[in-house]
Amino acid sequence: MSTKPTPTESAAPATLPRRLTAAAALTALEGLALAGFGVYMLYVGIAGDPDSPRQAETGGITVLVLAALPLIAARGLRLGRRWSRGPALITQLMALPVAWTLWTTGGAMTAAAAALAVSAVAVVALLVNPTATGALGIGPGEQAR
């Protein structure tokens, strides 16, 4: 009887650094928030009374599709996949101008802007950390996964 590991067992990473796990969690939270906003936009477009229902529905679908990027990247980070760092960093770089726009809007959006900016900067710092890059196999002399 063979005791070979199944493909899922052999694909599972060794213990991931906490920095990488934290980056995955924050990226997943951003993706979930974006997906929630997309669902809200769809709801308003379908059941609400927007100025342009078609625009609200199209916007909601677009936001839901965009929410897939951080969610997929977060899953890849959690599994220790090298490819996931790029999409996660791109997501954070796209979040910073959004945070700035929310900040300049003022009012209740100021808190959302601050949370988004802090989260984006934290994830970038976590992902460029040598511990995280080493765990993902990125850096001088590292083998590609």
C-alpha positions as CSV (number, residue, x, y, z in Angstrom):
1,M,0.0,0.0,0.0
2,S,1.4,3.4,-1.1
3,T,1.6,6.3,1.3
4,K,2.1,9.0,-1.3
5,P,0.6,12.3,-0.4
6,T,-2.4,13.4,-2.4
7,P,-2.0,16.4,-4.7
8,T,-3.8,18.6,-2.2
9,E,-1.5,17.5,0.7
10,S,1.7,18.0,-1.3
11,A,0.4,21.4,-2.6
12,A,-0.2,22.7,1.0
13,P,2.6,25.0,2.2
14,A,4.6,24.5,5.3
15,T,3.8,26.9,8.1
16,L,3.3,30.3,6.6
17,P,4.7,33.4,8.3
18,R,2.2,35.5,10.2
19,R,2.9,38.4,8.0
20,L,1.7,36.5,4.9
21,T,-1.4,35.2,6.8
22,A,-2.2,38.8,7.9
23,A,-1.7,40.1,4.3
24,A,-4.1,37.4,3.0
25,A,-6.7,38.2,5.7
26,L,-6.6,41.9,5.0
27,T,-6.7,41.3,1.2
28,A,-9.7,39.0,1.7
29,L,-11.5,41.6,3.8
30,E,-11.0,44.2,1.1
31,G,-12.4,41.8,-1.5
32,L,-15.4,41.0,0.7
33,A,-16.1,44.7,1.2
34,L,-15.9,45.3,-2.5
35,A,-18.2,42.4,-3.2
36,G,-20.6,43.7,-0.6
37,F,-20.6,47.1,-2.3
38,G,-21.2,45.4,-5.7
39,V,-24.2,43.5,-4.3
40,Y,-25.6,46.8,-2.8
41,M,-25.2,48.5,-6.2
42,L,-27.1,45.6,-7.9
43,Y,-29.8,45.8,-5.3
44,V,-30.3,49.5,-5.7
45,G,-30.3,49.0,-9.5
46,I,-32.9,46.3,-9.4
47,A,-35.1,47.1,-6.3
48,G,-34.3,50.7,-5.7
49,D,-35.0,53.9,-7.6
50,P,-31.7,55.0,-9.0
51,D,-31.4,57.8,-11.7
52,S,-30.2,55.1,-14.1
53,P,-31.0,51.5,-13.3
54,R,-28.9,50.2,-16.1
55,Q,-25.9,52.1,-14.9
56,A,-26.4,50.9,-11.3
57,E,-26.7,47.3,-12.4
58,T,-23.7,47.5,-14.8
59,G,-21.7,49.1,-12.0
60,G,-22.7,46.4,-9.5
61,I,-21.7,43.6,-11.9
62,T,-18.4,45.4,-12.6
63,V,-17.6,45.8,-9.0
64,L,-18.5,42.1,-8.3
65,V,-16.1,41.1,-11.1
66,L,-13.4,43.4,-9.7
67,A,-13.9,41.9,-6.2
68,A,-12.7,38.6,-7.6
69,L,-9.1,39.9,-7.9
70,P,-8.4,40.5,-4.2
71,L,-10.3,37.3,-3.2
72,I,-8.3,35.1,-5.6
73,A,-5.1,36.8,-4.5
74,A,-5.9,36.3,-0.8
75,R,-6.5,32.6,-1.4
76,G,-3.2,32.3,-3.2
77,L,-1.4,34.1,-0.4
78,R,-3.0,31.8,2.1
79,L,-1.8,28.8,0.1
80,G,1.7,30.3,-0.2
81,R,1.5,30.7,-4.0
82,R,4.2,32.9,-5.6
83,W,1.9,34.3,-8.3
84,S,-0.5,35.7,-5.7
85,R,1.8,38.5,-4.6
86,G,1.4,40.5,-7.9
87,P,-2.4,40.6,-7.9
88,A,-2.4,41.4,-4.2
89,L,0.0,44.3,-4.7
90,I,-1.9,45.6,-7.7
91,T,-5.1,45.6,-5.6
92,Q,-3.4,47.7,-2.9
93,L,-2.0,50.1,-5.4
94,M,-5.5,50.6,-6.9
95,A,-7.0,51.0,-3.4
96,L,-4.8,54.1,-2.6
97,P,-6.3,56.5,-5.2
98,V,-9.8,55.2,-4.1
99,A,-8.9,56.0,-0.5
100,W,-7.8,59.5,-1.6
101,T,-11.0,60.1,-3.5
102,L,-13.0,59.0,-0.5
103,W,-10.9,61.2,1.8
104,T,-11.5,64.3,-0.3
105,T,-15.3,63.6,-0.3
106,G,-15.3,64.2,3.4
107,G,-18.1,63.4,5.8
108,A,-18.8,59.7,6.6
109,M,-16.4,58.6,3.9
110,T,-13.4,59.9,5.8
111,A,-13.5,56.9,8.1
112,A,-13.7,54.5,5.2
113,A,-10.9,56.3,3.4
114,A,-8.7,56.0,6.5
115,A,-9.4,52.3,6.9
116,L,-8.8,51.6,3.3
117,A,-5.5,53.5,3.2
118,V,-4.2,52.0,6.4
119,S,-5.1,48.5,5.1
120,A,-3.5,49.0,1.7
121,V,-0.3,50.4,3.2
122,A,-0.2,47.6,5.7
123,V,-0.6,44.9,3.1
124,V,2.1,46.4,0.9
125,A,4.4,46.5,3.9
126,L,3.6,42.9,4.7
127,L,4.1,41.7,1.2
128,V,7.5,43.4,0.6
129,N,8.8,42.1,3.9
130,P,11.7,39.6,3.4
131,T,10.0,37.0,5.5
132,A,6.9,37.0,3.2
133,T,8.9,37.1,0.0
134,G,11.1,34.2,1.2
135,A,8.0,32.2,2.1
136,L,6.6,32.8,-1.4
137,G,9.9,31.9,-3.0
138,I,10.7,35.4,-4.3
139,G,14.1,36.9,-4.0
140,P,17.7,36.4,-5.0
141,G,18.6,32.7,-5.5
142,E,15.1,31.5,-4.9
143,Q,13.5,28.7,-7.0
144,A,10.2,29.4,-8.7
145,R,7.2,27.5,-7.5
